[in-house]
Amino acid sequence: MAKQKAKTRRIVTKRFKITKKGKVLKKSTNISHLRRSDSKTAKYRKKRESEASKAFSKKVKKMIVK
């Protein structure tokens, strides 16, 4: 019986970015609407990508099999 080929989860490749050093970057949540109550700095912070936790980045890397 042949071993199944590991496939990349396409949605994960669209939502996360892996840097050269192996860090996983993710976009912030709560940026689509209802932002008038946020301060300018909060809006700016939500625009930028942030680093995912170690445990979560392990899961993401497993889903991105290349």
Buried (B, 14 or more C-beta within 10 A) or exposed (E): EEEEEEEEEEEBBEEBEBEEEEEBBBEEEEEEEEEEEBEEEEEEEBEEEEEBEEEEBEEBBEBBEE
